[in-house]
Amino acid sequence: MRSFFKDAVDRRVALRQLILAAAGIAMAGLFASRPAWAQEEKPTLGKAKSVIQIWMWGGPSHLDTFDPKPDAGSDYTGPLDKTVPTNVEGIEINAALPLLAQQADKYAIIRSMTHGINAHETASYVVQTGRKPGRLVYPCAGAVVSLFKGYDHGYEGLVPPYVVLTKPQGRFSESGFLGPRHKPFATGGDPSRTPFAVEGIVAQGITDERQEARRNLLHELDTLGQALPEEPVFQEFDKHGDEAYDLMFGEAREMFDLSQETDEMRDRYGRNKFGQSCLVARRLVERGVPYVTINYEGWDTHKQHFEAMKRKLPELDQGMAALLQDLAERDLLDTTIVWWSGEFGRGPRIDWEAPWNGGRSHYGNCFCAVLAGGGFKGGCVVGASDATGENVAERPVYPQDVIRSIYVKIGIDPDGPLPNPRGLNVKVLPAAEPDETREDSGLLEEIM
């Protein structure tokens, strides 16, 4: 009985923490008034409403995906030495991505990404914040969108405005100095399994009847709350408890319930963790969630790279192609930005020797990113790499350029102030990092 009681109490605490995060309320400021800066409305700069970030955890090879070099030789291409024409004349991608080739009219390929950093943590920070590392930890794009498009600006969803499917990235604190209020809600679980065990919403192996029994038991044991029913603190506590159970049995649960999709639709995305995560992401933005990150692991391929690519590239091709097509068919692509990128690329020259046995190393000198939807122009290529993919040959693009362009499309002024609980006097993005001698606007004007 004691262990059951402890389990039930722990569960209630976990649920309460989730609903507090979803409501954007920290315990320390439970009854605090809304901050003054939250009253201010920003001008709408673009028409996008949501972002789906496909985060290629570990760094994908640009040669094996969207910037193939079939003439570079086997030391660069390995067995992935063929290209496929896309549905846009003049654009070819690696032949390992035939389904994405038929969606090329929907996306722009940036082939000249660069930052020169080969360390995971630093590169992840730079690509997701648009900032150089320094004393302060700045928020990533997801946290910034949560700030400007979340609860203080009309978002009324039950789940937090920034969701990560499924595992936290863990490279740095995504919310930075914005604090836990804008930390992403990581679902945990695996959407390709039934049920999709979303942390705090769906418990693996626990029936609805058992959850209701736990709820009733907690109510019976809460003698202090029953004795002081008019006490505001207990009323607030019970309110959040009720909202937590609404998460478990109501609209929020339905958002993650893929059994509501047809078998045909689930098969279209691919019955694997990535494909089904893409399907969940579509369901989330369809219901107004502003920022969803799919943390797609498995791309840090120092060893036996091509064996891994035999598994990963078909998953990527099917899931991402289905997402783009499905968003377009539902008239959601115009209002949803899809951002595909890792923290860097992988070494163009293959490490054939032991112990790597055909691996690719970290490579921040030149890599790829893809942008689709949200008003970005599709069927385009921005920049170029050289003949072997080792250096930027035309139009270098920095991580800040990509983030700045995304902010503009989703209606966030990148040159405006970045409100924060610490009272720091900072802008959403700095004026011209990382190269202050640049003469361009810092926007991807070719696809804006």
Secondary structure, 3 states (H helix, E strand, C coil): CHHHHHHHHHHHHHHHHHHHHHHCCCHHHCCCCCCHHHHCCCCCCCCCCEEEEEEECCCCCCCCCCCCCCCCCHHHHCCCCCEEECCCCCCEEECCCHHHHCCHHHEEEEEEECCCCCCHHHHHHHHHHCCCCCCCCCCCHHHHHHHHHCHHHCCCCCCCCEEEECCCCCCCCCCHHHCHHHCCEECCCCCCCCCCCCCCCCCCCCCHHHHHHHHHHHHHHCHHHHHCCCCHHHHHHHHHHHHHHHHHHCHHHHHHCHHHCCHHHHHHHCCCHHHHHHHHHHHHHHCCCCEEEEEECCCCCCCCHHHHHHHHHHHHHHHHHHHHHHHHHCCCHHHEEEEEECCCEECCCCECCCCCCCECCEECCCEEEEEECCCCCCCEEECEECCCCCCEEECCECHHHHHHHHHHHHCCCCCCECCCCCCCCCECCCCCCCCCCCCCCCCCCCCC
